[in-house]
Amino acid sequence: MDLEDAGCQARFLIRDRDGKFPHLFDTVLVDAGIEVVLSGVQMSRMNSIMERWVQTCRRELLDQTLIWNQRHLLHALREFEGFYNGHRPHQGIANAAPLHELDADAFSTAGGSNDHVRVTVTTNADALDREQQLGLVKELSELVASAAGDPSLAERTWVALTEAVPGGWGIGGHAYTDEEIVQHVRQLLGKS
């Protein structure tokens, strides 16, 4: 049984840019009325989120369940989706379920205390030298302490500096290169 037999039709296929998909593959899909959407260049997180869900679904549901037919499969997948999104604890949010409110002390450091603030800053690759990195960390730590009205918070602010790969900025459905971002900012500032 395929999608057409069930009265459904796929409208989009999201895939990466792997060479195992020849141009003929896309042509066949377009002829069938399916739009092929390519993931961004060097944006591995786009695939990893879905791959993680499929892996979890397979390990926690399909490897544990004897599926009788398509109807049973669809029912099991709907139930698992509700469980996954509503009740299953997730490590990324302090082992809380997504649809449940977190306790005030749910976020904590590796040592167990929750009196720290974490700040993440992403820049273009090689945009900051070491002195600029140190200055940014100091400035952000002081800013957090000032906003909280607690000068001691500057010592308890953790700043994670990360760099995006070239071409790794996806904004409004388009992957921008570093040069395109710089040119856009210059235009905004009237310096082009």
Backbone as a chain_set.jsonl record, in Angstrom:
{"seq": "MDLEDAGCQARFLIRDRDGKFPHLFDTVLVDAGIEVVLSGVQMSRMNSIMERWVQTCRRELLDQTLIWNQRHLLHALREFEGFYNGHRPHQGIANAAPLHELDADAFSTAGGSNDHVRVTVTTNADALDREQQLGLVKELSELVASAAGDPSLAERTWVALTEAVPGGWGIGGHAYTDEEIVQHVRQLLGKS", "coords": {"N": [[0.852, -1.176, 0.0], [0.581, 2.203, -0.85], [1.014, 5.821, -0.526], [-0.908, 7.017, -2.239], [-2.9, 5.079, -2.378], [-3.951, 5.334, 0.124], [-5.2, 7.697, -0.087], [-3.68, 9.968, 0.156], [-1.085, 12.388, -0.523], [2.316, 13.054, -0.984], [3.783, 16.211, -0.599], [6.205, 17.492, -0.331], [9.714, 16.73, -0.305], [12.245, 16.573, 1.848], [15.654, 16.691, 1.711], [19.179, 15.935, 2.059], [22.259, 17.106, 0.53], [23.559, 14.947, -0.556], [25.594, 12.976, -2.719], [24.49, 10.589, -3.504], [21.975, 10.898, -4.462], [20.925, 11.148, -7.56], [20.439, 13.493, -10.316], [18.302, 12.594, -11.802], [16.69, 11.406, -9.888], [15.502, 13.593, -8.551], [14.087, 14.629, -10.722], [12.158, 12.642, -11.27], [10.643, 12.826, -8.934], [9.658, 15.48, -9.113], [8.099, 15.225, -11.41], [6.116, 13.667, -10.317], [4.791, 15.489, -8.846], [5.947, 16.32, -6.497], [7.696, 18.494, -4.485], [11.121, 19.063, -4.208], [13.089, 19.786, -1.502], [16.096, 21.078, -0.593], [18.428, 20.594, 2.036], [20.337, 23.019, 3.91], [23.682, 24.077, 2.98], [26.361, 22.53, 4.574], [24.949, 22.327, 6.98], [24.429, 20.449, 9.182], [22.787, 20.021, 11.393], [20.171, 20.25, 10.56], [19.391, 17.786, 9.497], [20.025, 16.125, 11.617], [18.243, 16.461, 13.772], [15.813, 15.324, 12.923], [16.749, 12.761, 12.341], [17.43, 11.925, 14.889], [14.89, 11.754, 16.08], [13.736, 9.7, 14.54], [15.47, 7.595, 15.161], [14.982, 7.349, 17.929], [12.241, 6.726, 17.907], [12.325, 4.298, 16.56], [13.901, 2.719, 18.325], [12.49, 2.886, 20.807], [9.855, 2.274, 20.177], [9.258, 0.781, 17.658], [11.112, -1.359, 17.69], [10.188, -2.701, 19.861], [7.635, -3.503, 19.454], [5.21, -5.558, 17.913], [4.043, -5.108, 14.838], [0.975, -5.303, 13.176], [-0.432, -4.473, 10.853], [-0.865, -1.809, 8.399], [-2.71, 0.023, 9.455], [-2.502, -0.471, 12.201], [0.178, 0.262, 12.533], [0.099, 3.057, 11.933], [-1.582, 3.934, 13.999], [0.003, 3.246, 16.244], [2.222, 4.912, 15.778], [1.028, 7.465, 15.962], [0.255, 7.458, 18.663], [2.789, 7.214, 19.852], [3.973, 9.582, 19.016], [2.423, 11.468, 20.424], [3.129, 10.717, 23.029], [5.919, 11.18, 22.943], [6.105, 13.962, 22.464], [4.616, 14.993, 24.559], [4.898, 13.67, 27.049], [7.265, 12.215, 27.426], [10.383, 12.336, 29.056], [12.996, 14.72, 28.377], [16.455, 15.108, 27.909], [17.628, 17.538, 27.182], [16.093, 19.504, 28.338], [16.357, 19.477, 31.131], [15.499, 16.891, 31.894], [12.732, 17.075, 31.839], [9.31, 16.799, 30.767], [8.18, 18.032, 27.632], [5.63, 19.395, 27.577], [5.084, 20.046, 30.165], [5.292, 22.176, 32.983], [8.375, 23.487, 34.123], [10.158, 23.03, 37.192], [11.26, 25.691, 39.362], [13.916, 25.377, 40.109], [14.928, 23.663, 38.205], [16.881, 23.927, 36.226], [20.285, 23.497, 36.331], [23.784, 23.565, 37.223], [26.577, 21.416, 36.366], [27.531, 20.678, 38.816], [25.318, 20.853, 40.369], [24.294, 23.225, 41.415], [22.172, 26.102, 40.973], [22.744, 28.726, 40.596], [23.961, 30.113, 38.582], [24.377, 31.854, 35.449], [23.859, 31.169, 32.083], [25.153, 32.073, 28.961], [25.006, 32.095, 25.481], [26.861, 32.782, 22.627], [26.969, 33.208, 19.19], [29.121, 33.579, 16.494], [30.419, 34.643, 13.28], [32.81, 32.495, 11.663], [36.102, 32.893, 12.811], [35.678, 35.584, 13.379], [36.262, 37.013, 15.674], [39.189, 37.92, 17.415], [41.458, 36.653, 19.977], [41.659, 38.611, 22.027], [39.341, 40.12, 21.561], [37.419, 38.174, 22.084], [37.83, 37.735, 24.848], [37.185, 40.314, 25.771], [34.477, 40.453, 25.014], [33.321, 38.411, 26.572], [33.787, 39.461, 29.14], [32.328, 41.883, 28.98], [29.683, 40.932, 28.515], [29.266, 39.434, 30.856], [29.329, 41.454, 32.813], [27.151, 42.945, 31.935], [24.981, 41.17, 32.327], [25.079, 40.939, 35.126], [24.567, 43.593, 35.833], [21.978, 43.956, 34.764], [20.567, 42.181, 36.36], [20.882, 43.329, 38.786], [22.745, 42.443, 40.605], [25.87, 42.478, 41.524], [27.634, 40.357, 42.078], [26.94, 38.418, 40.318], [28.349, 38.602, 37.985], [30.615, 37.064, 38.291], [29.502, 34.613, 38.218], [28.56, 34.06, 35.724], [28.386, 32.252, 32.822], [29.818, 32.198, 29.705], [29.41, 30.975, 26.545], [31.201, 30.793, 23.691], [30.654, 30.343, 20.336], [31.38, 29.394, 16.947], [30.007, 29.879, 13.781], [29.981, 27.808, 10.908], [31.427, 28.691, 7.715], [28.983, 30.061, 5.611], [26.988, 29.088, 7.161], [24.699, 30.315, 8.157], [21.366, 30.34, 8.4], [18.697, 32.096, 7.33], [15.441, 33.125, 7.03], [14.799, 31.035, 5.247], [16.978, 30.837, 3.557], [20.387, 30.052, 3.028], [23.041, 31.897, 4.1], [26.198, 33.245, 3.128], [29.236, 34.265, 4.8], [30.186, 36.596, 3.57], [27.888, 37.604, 2.308], [26.331, 38.265, 4.52], [27.91, 40.263, 5.736], [27.868, 42.196, 3.666], [25.109, 42.783, 3.652], [24.75, 43.895, 6.223], [26.403, 46.13, 5.971], [24.946, 47.537, 4.052], [22.648, 48.097, 5.534], [23.74, 49.82, 7.391], [24.422, 51.867, 5.793], [26.885, 51.902, 4.52], [27.772, 50.839, 2.151]], "CA": [[0.0, 0.0, 0.0], [1.354, 3.437, -0.859], [0.267, 6.998, -0.096], [-2.068, 7.259, -3.095], [-3.95, 4.14, -1.986], [-4.53, 5.838, 1.364], [-5.829, 8.986, -0.365], [-2.756, 11.033, 0.55], [-0.003, 12.641, -1.468], [3.436, 13.818, -0.437], [3.967, 17.475, -1.307], [7.6, 17.901, -0.233], [10.723, 15.794, 0.158], [13.401, 17.307, 2.36], [16.817, 15.809, 1.669], [20.467, 16.617, 2.071], [22.884, 17.255, -0.785], [24.41, 13.789, -0.769], [25.758, 12.586, -4.109], [23.764, 9.357, -3.832], [20.731, 11.279, -5.11], [21.23, 11.722, -8.875], [19.485, 14.479, -10.819], [17.124, 11.854, -12.251], [15.874, 11.198, -8.682], [14.689, 14.8, -8.373], [13.191, 14.755, -11.881], [11.044, 11.723, -11.066], [9.79, 13.383, -7.871], [8.97, 16.66, -9.642], [7.045, 14.715, -12.307], [5.037, 13.128, -9.48], [4.184, 16.603, -8.127], [6.584, 16.464, -5.184], [8.75, 19.508, -4.497], [12.323, 18.645, -3.494], [13.684, 20.864, -0.718], [17.437, 20.687, -0.173], [18.886, 21.184, 3.287], [21.394, 23.998, 3.716], [25.052, 23.603, 2.841], [27.086, 22.39, 5.833], [24.016, 22.552, 8.088], [24.135, 19.074, 9.571], [21.734, 19.958, 12.411], [18.859, 20.123, 9.926], [19.086, 16.368, 9.404], [20.251, 15.411, 12.873], [17.055, 16.518, 14.63], [14.871, 14.315, 12.45], [17.38, 11.451, 12.502], [17.323, 11.584, 16.308], [13.517, 11.33, 16.34], [13.537, 8.394, 13.913], [16.219, 6.621, 15.963], [14.256, 7.153, 19.185], [11.0, 6.018, 17.58], [12.649, 2.907, 16.237], [14.39, 2.03, 19.522], [11.514, 2.838, 21.888], [8.542, 1.791, 19.74], [9.211, -0.251, 16.622], [11.876, -2.538, 18.095], [9.514, -3.317, 20.999], [6.231, -3.741, 19.125], [4.901, -6.357, 16.732], [3.052, -4.363, 14.062], [0.164, -6.247, 12.406], [-0.78, -3.948, 9.536], [-0.623, -0.379, 8.28], [-3.582, 0.727, 10.403], [-1.885, -0.615, 13.52], [1.39, 1.077, 12.514], [-0.269, 4.475, 12.028], [-2.082, 4.16, 15.355], [1.144, 3.204, 17.158], [3.031, 6.114, 15.555], [0.304, 8.614, 16.539], [0.369, 7.359, 20.118], [4.172, 7.489, 20.234], [4.204, 11.015, 18.816], [1.841, 12.151, 21.578], [3.968, 10.42, 24.192], [7.221, 11.82, 22.765], [5.976, 15.412, 22.591], [3.895, 15.438, 25.74], [5.144, 13.024, 28.335], [8.598, 11.618, 27.532], [11.398, 13.291, 29.534], [14.059, 15.053, 27.431], [17.65, 15.56, 28.614], [17.926, 18.929, 26.845], [15.32, 20.428, 29.184], [16.47, 19.041, 32.528], [14.699, 15.681, 32.039], [11.309, 17.388, 31.98], [8.512, 16.563, 29.569], [8.009, 19.339, 26.989], [4.376, 20.09, 27.833], [4.9, 20.247, 31.588], [6.05, 23.307, 33.485], [9.583, 23.116, 34.85], [10.35, 23.602, 38.512], [12.147, 26.854, 39.335], [15.307, 24.96, 40.255], [15.176, 22.555, 37.284], [18.13, 24.137, 35.512], [21.397, 23.558, 37.272], [25.111, 23.302, 36.675], [26.989, 20.022, 36.539], [27.718, 20.467, 40.248], [24.034, 20.816, 41.05], [23.774, 24.53, 41.838], [21.471, 26.801, 39.902], [22.964, 30.15, 40.796], [24.766, 30.607, 37.481], [23.673, 32.243, 34.236], [24.567, 30.719, 30.88], [24.923, 32.898, 27.783], [25.642, 31.53, 24.298], [27.052, 33.765, 21.559], [27.449, 32.611, 17.955], [29.666, 34.569, 15.561], [31.018, 34.073, 12.073], [34.104, 31.869, 11.901], [37.264, 33.791, 12.882], [35.266, 36.99, 13.451], [36.858, 37.642, 16.854], [40.48, 37.396, 17.868], [41.42, 36.267, 21.396], [41.382, 39.801, 22.847], [37.929, 40.458, 21.395], [36.661, 37.154, 22.798], [37.92, 38.05, 26.282], [36.418, 41.536, 26.007], [33.051, 40.136, 24.893], [32.935, 37.647, 27.762], [33.757, 40.397, 30.27], [31.218, 42.814, 28.789], [28.415, 40.229, 28.72], [29.153, 39.084, 32.278], [28.963, 42.68, 33.524], [25.802, 43.317, 31.505], [24.042, 40.284, 33.021], [25.08, 41.325, 36.541], [23.904, 44.894, 35.93], [20.544, 43.77, 34.512], [19.987, 41.471, 37.498], [21.075, 44.112, 40.003], [23.561, 41.644, 41.514], [27.249, 42.55, 41.021], [28.34, 39.086, 42.215], [26.538, 37.54, 39.222], [29.379, 38.662, 36.935], [31.52, 35.936, 38.524], [28.742, 33.368, 38.053], [28.011, 34.044, 34.374], [29.163, 31.419, 31.897], [29.607, 32.624, 28.324], [29.901, 29.999, 25.569], [31.419, 31.391, 22.379], [30.701, 29.354, 19.265], [31.553, 29.986, 15.629], [29.258, 29.228, 12.708], [30.808, 27.475, 9.744], [31.131, 29.602, 6.603], [27.737, 29.707, 4.937], [26.157, 28.38, 8.109], [23.627, 31.145, 8.708], [20.111, 30.167, 7.691], [17.756, 33.143, 7.716], [14.341, 33.272, 6.087], [14.787, 29.992, 4.238], [18.154, 30.926, 2.68], [21.667, 29.934, 3.722], [23.877, 33.028, 3.738], [27.634, 33.169, 3.364], [29.731, 35.361, 5.63], [30.284, 37.81, 2.756], [26.537, 38.13, 2.108], [25.9, 38.888, 5.774], [28.673, 41.514, 5.882], [27.33, 43.145, 2.694], [23.78, 43.198, 4.11], [24.916, 44.8, 7.37], [26.938, 47.396, 5.449], [23.826, 48.249, 3.43], [21.801, 48.601, 6.609], [24.449, 50.913, 8.045], [24.692, 52.893, 4.785], [28.32, 51.934, 4.253], [28.099, 49.962, 1.015]], "C": [[0.891, 1.231, 0.0], [0.462, 4.617, -0.483], [-0.991, 7.234, -0.924], [-3.217, 6.325, -2.758], [-4.657, 4.602, -0.725], [-5.203, 7.192, 1.165], [-4.973, 10.168, 0.05], [-1.727, 11.242, -0.549], [1.073, 13.452, -0.77], [3.595, 15.078, -1.268], [5.425, 17.881, -1.348], [8.467, 16.711, 0.15], [11.917, 16.625, 0.57], [14.566, 16.336, 2.388], [18.098, 16.624, 1.715], [21.054, 16.598, 0.661], [23.828, 16.101, -1.104], [24.432, 13.399, -2.246], [25.021, 11.32, -4.484], [22.403, 9.636, -4.46], [21.06, 11.899, -6.468], [20.141, 12.707, -9.302], [18.185, 13.803, -11.273], [16.152, 11.593, -11.095], [14.939, 12.387, -8.477], [13.683, 14.97, -9.507], [11.963, 13.871, -11.724], [10.084, 12.28, -10.007], [9.014, 14.601, -8.36], [7.843, 16.238, -10.582], [5.859, 14.164, -11.523], [4.361, 14.228, -8.66], [4.749, 16.823, -6.739], [7.721, 17.463, -5.311], [9.919, 19.034, -3.645], [12.917, 19.873, -2.811], [15.029, 20.375, -0.211], [17.783, 21.349, 1.152], [20.05, 22.118, 2.988], [22.768, 23.357, 3.616], [25.718, 23.62, 4.21], [26.194, 22.711, 7.036], [23.521, 21.2, 8.582], [23.03, 18.978, 10.615], [20.35, 19.798, 11.805], [18.456, 18.656, 9.837], [19.138, 15.691, 10.762], [19.028, 15.403, 13.782], [16.064, 15.435, 14.215], [15.452, 12.921, 12.602], [17.3, 10.99, 13.951], [15.916, 11.086, 16.627], [13.274, 9.942, 15.764], [14.247, 7.312, 14.721], [15.484, 6.316, 17.266], [12.963, 6.374, 18.95], [11.281, 4.548, 17.304], [13.029, 2.13, 17.49], [13.29, 1.853, 20.569], [10.153, 2.284, 21.473], [8.658, 0.587, 18.81], [10.008, -1.496, 16.974], [11.193, -3.308, 19.224], [8.097, -3.787, 20.674], [6.109, -4.605, 17.869], [3.751, -5.652, 16.008], [2.322, -5.334, 13.139], [-0.125, -5.772, 11.001], [-0.55, -2.443, 9.524], [-1.467, 0.419, 9.273], [-2.992, 0.687, 11.811], [-0.617, 0.238, 13.615], [1.066, 2.551, 12.691], [-0.786, 4.819, 13.421], [-0.922, 4.21, 16.361], [2.015, 4.449, 17.015], [2.357, 7.363, 16.12], [0.415, 8.612, 18.057], [1.784, 7.706, 20.584], [4.489, 8.967, 20.076], [3.633, 11.821, 19.989], [2.656, 11.937, 22.841], [5.28, 11.187, 24.122], [7.136, 13.323, 23.016], [5.343, 15.863, 23.895], [4.332, 14.873, 27.065], [6.563, 12.5, 28.521], [9.592, 12.67, 28.027], [12.497, 13.481, 28.492], [15.252, 15.622, 28.19], [17.926, 17.037, 28.369], [17.164, 19.939, 27.679], [15.205, 19.852, 30.595], [15.587, 17.834, 32.829], [13.228, 15.95, 32.333], [10.6, 17.008, 30.685], [8.181, 17.919, 28.955], [6.744, 20.084, 27.369], [4.087, 20.3, 29.316], [5.782, 21.394, 32.05], [7.246, 22.817, 34.303], [9.582, 23.736, 36.24], [11.337, 24.755, 38.411], [13.611, 26.456, 39.424], [15.679, 23.827, 39.297], [16.496, 22.705, 36.536], [19.252, 24.281, 36.519], [22.7, 23.282, 36.553], [25.441, 21.834, 36.894], [27.162, 19.69, 38.016], [26.424, 20.499, 41.03], [23.498, 22.166, 41.485], [23.108, 25.215, 40.661], [21.639, 28.305, 40.026], [23.886, 30.744, 39.74], [23.859, 31.004, 36.32], [24.517, 31.781, 33.062], [24.162, 31.593, 29.7], [25.666, 32.249, 26.621], [25.687, 32.598, 23.214], [27.606, 33.027, 20.35], [27.903, 33.72, 17.024], [30.092, 33.86, 14.283], [32.361, 33.465, 12.444], [35.215, 32.911, 11.825], [36.885, 35.268, 12.928], [35.932, 37.726, 14.599], [38.235, 37.044, 17.124], [40.387, 37.143, 19.37], [41.096, 37.453, 22.306], [39.909, 40.197, 22.755], [37.038, 39.447, 22.105], [36.647, 37.451, 24.295], [37.104, 39.285, 26.631], [34.92, 41.289, 25.959], [32.549, 39.376, 26.108], [32.813, 38.571, 28.962], [32.55, 41.328, 30.172], [29.862, 42.14, 29.032], [28.205, 39.853, 30.182], [28.726, 40.294, 33.1], [27.541, 43.122, 33.179], [24.741, 42.483, 32.215], [23.933, 40.681, 34.492], [24.34, 42.643, 36.737], [22.393, 44.754, 35.745], [19.854, 43.086, 35.684], [20.088, 42.266, 38.786], [21.9, 43.375, 41.045], [25.0, 41.621, 40.991], [27.996, 41.216, 41.108], [28.005, 38.119, 41.076], [27.549, 37.556, 38.073], [30.351, 37.498, 37.071], [30.831, 34.592, 38.301], [28.051, 33.289, 36.693], [28.939, 33.252, 33.472], [28.807, 31.843, 30.485], [30.23, 31.582, 27.403], [29.992, 30.687, 24.214], [31.511, 30.281, 21.339], [30.826, 30.087, 17.939], [30.754, 29.186, 14.613], [30.217, 28.916, 11.569], [30.492, 28.456, 8.628], [29.892, 29.13, 5.849], [26.743, 29.035, 5.853], [25.06, 29.199, 8.738], [22.387, 30.961, 7.858], [19.097, 31.173, 8.196], [16.685, 33.219, 6.635], [14.365, 32.261, 4.957], [15.959, 30.012, 3.275], [19.41, 30.808, 3.525], [22.594, 31.03, 3.211], [25.347, 32.735, 3.999], [28.034, 34.341, 4.251], [29.757, 36.671, 4.84], [28.912, 38.44, 2.529], [26.02, 38.822, 3.369], [26.597, 40.226, 5.97], [28.122, 42.569, 4.931], [25.969, 43.664, 3.13], [23.876, 44.186, 5.273], [25.461, 46.144, 6.911], [25.835, 48.214, 4.788], [22.906, 48.847, 4.484], [22.418, 49.823, 7.289], [24.757, 52.052, 7.07], [26.154, 53.005, 4.431], [28.694, 51.087, 3.049], [28.772, 50.712, -0.1]], "O": [[1.853, 1.3, 0.765], [-0.712, 4.433, -0.16], [-2.028, 7.61, -0.379], [-4.381, 6.719, -2.837], [-5.833, 4.297, -0.523], [-5.718, 7.778, 2.117], [-5.494, 11.261, 0.273], [-1.526, 10.376, -1.4], [0.782, 14.412, -0.057], [3.548, 15.027, -2.497], [5.854, 18.545, -2.292], [8.015, 15.798, 0.84], [12.531, 17.302, -0.255], [14.483, 15.279, 3.013], [18.107, 17.827, 1.451], [20.415, 16.13, -0.281], [24.794, 16.275, -1.847], [23.415, 13.482, -2.935], [24.929, 10.995, -5.668], [21.743, 8.713, -4.939], [21.441, 13.068, -6.525], [19.059, 12.743, -8.716], [17.103, 14.376, -11.141], [14.938, 11.563, -11.295], [13.74, 12.216, -8.257], [12.555, 15.405, -9.278], [10.846, 14.303, -12.013], [8.865, 12.211, -10.167], [7.83, 14.74, -8.052], [6.759, 16.821, -10.557], [4.727, 14.19, -12.006], [3.462, 13.945, -7.868], [4.103, 17.443, -5.894], [8.609, 17.299, -6.148], [9.732, 18.647, -2.491], [13.211, 20.875, -3.463], [15.105, 19.381, 0.512], [17.473, 22.52, 1.369], [20.676, 22.019, 1.932], [22.991, 22.246, 4.098], [25.646, 24.62, 4.924], [26.659, 23.31, 8.006], [22.351, 20.853, 8.421], [22.386, 17.933, 10.714], [19.447, 19.27, 12.455], [17.296, 18.32, 10.077], [18.364, 14.77, 11.022], [18.803, 14.426, 14.496], [15.539, 14.713, 15.062], [14.73, 11.989, 12.954], [17.123, 9.801, 14.217], [15.756, 10.11, 17.359], [12.671, 9.096, 16.424], [13.693, 6.235, 14.942], [15.374, 5.156, 17.661], [12.635, 5.465, 19.712], [10.555, 3.668, 17.765], [12.548, 1.018, 17.705], [13.171, 0.778, 21.158], [9.374, 1.867, 22.33], [8.202, -0.506, 19.148], [9.615, -2.597, 16.588], [11.572, -4.443, 19.516], [7.434, -4.397, 21.513], [6.825, -4.399, 16.888], [2.626, -5.608, 16.507], [2.953, -6.096, 12.407], [-0.074, -6.558, 10.054], [-0.096, -1.868, 10.513], [-0.984, 1.385, 9.863], [-2.985, 1.693, 12.52], [-0.361, 0.861, 14.645], [1.688, 3.228, 13.51], [-0.463, 5.877, 13.961], [-0.867, 5.093, 17.217], [2.496, 4.986, 18.012], [3.025, 8.224, 16.693], [0.646, 9.657, 18.666], [1.962, 8.402, 21.584], [5.194, 9.545, 20.904], [4.279, 12.742, 20.487], [2.852, 12.862, 23.629], [5.712, 11.776, 25.113], [7.989, 13.893, 23.697], [5.519, 17.014, 24.296], [4.164, 15.515, 28.101], [7.022, 12.355, 29.654], [9.644, 13.774, 27.485], [12.886, 12.534, 27.808], [15.09, 16.517, 29.02], [18.414, 17.723, 29.266], [17.541, 21.109, 27.728], [14.119, 19.756, 31.167], [14.99, 17.759, 33.902], [12.561, 15.152, 32.993], [11.229, 16.909, 29.631], [7.925, 18.873, 29.691], [6.776, 21.31, 27.477], [2.978, 20.686, 29.687], [6.898, 21.56, 31.559], [7.141, 21.861, 35.071], [9.066, 24.836, 36.438], [12.154, 24.801, 37.492], [14.466, 27.141, 38.863], [16.643, 23.103, 39.547], [17.157, 21.709, 36.245], [19.175, 25.089, 37.445], [22.71, 22.819, 35.412], [24.682, 21.102, 37.529], [26.96, 18.546, 38.423], [26.416, 20.208, 42.226], [22.339, 22.252, 41.893], [23.431, 24.95, 39.503], [20.77, 29.069, 39.607], [24.523, 31.77, 39.979], [22.72, 30.547, 36.222], [25.733, 31.972, 33.042], [22.976, 31.825, 29.467], [26.835, 31.89, 26.761], [24.678, 33.239, 22.918], [28.596, 32.304, 20.461], [27.174, 34.683, 16.788], [30.12, 32.631, 14.218], [32.981, 33.873, 13.426], [35.264, 33.712, 10.892], [37.691, 36.12, 12.553], [36.147, 38.935, 14.516], [38.424, 35.829, 17.069], [39.343, 37.392, 19.973], [40.332, 37.305, 23.26], [39.3, 40.568, 23.759], [36.009, 39.82, 22.668], [35.595, 37.425, 24.933], [36.415, 39.316, 27.651], [34.17, 41.843, 26.764], [31.467, 39.666, 26.619], [31.848, 38.482, 29.721], [31.837, 41.539, 31.153], [28.992, 42.717, 29.684], [27.089, 39.944, 30.691], [27.868, 40.185, 33.976], [26.816, 43.617, 34.041], [23.722, 43.014, 32.655], [22.834, 40.752, 35.041], [23.578, 42.797, 37.691], [21.617, 45.362, 36.482], [18.692, 43.371, 35.976], [19.448, 41.919, 39.779], [21.776, 43.645, 42.239], [25.317, 40.827, 40.106], [28.894, 40.962, 40.305], [28.697, 37.119, 40.886], [27.594, 36.619, 37.276], [30.858, 36.998, 36.067], [31.492, 33.558, 38.206], [27.081, 32.55, 36.523], [30.13, 33.547, 33.372], [27.635, 31.848, 30.108], [31.433, 31.331, 27.467], [28.98, 31.112, 23.656], [32.348, 29.385, 21.451], [30.433, 31.247, 17.816], [30.82, 27.957, 14.59], [31.15, 29.674, 11.304], [29.392, 29.006, 8.594], [29.769, 27.957, 5.496], [25.755, 28.469, 5.386], [24.531, 28.806, 9.777], [22.363, 31.387, 6.703], [18.682, 31.116, 9.353], [17.0, 33.363, 5.454], [13.993, 32.584, 3.829], [15.951, 29.288, 2.279], [19.497, 31.39, 4.606], [22.898, 31.083, 2.019], [25.696, 32.062, 4.968], [27.269, 35.289, 4.43], [29.397, 37.726, 5.364], [28.778, 39.664, 2.553], [25.348, 39.85, 3.286], [25.958, 41.214, 6.33], [27.925, 43.716, 5.333], [25.693, 44.856, 2.997], [23.166, 45.192, 5.301], [25.031, 47.188, 7.403], [25.786, 49.434, 4.94], [22.44, 49.977, 4.338], [21.711, 50.74, 7.706], [25.292, 53.086, 7.472], [26.626, 54.086, 4.078], [29.842, 50.655, 2.943], [29.111, 50.121, -1.125]]}, "num_chains": 1, "name": "protein.A"}
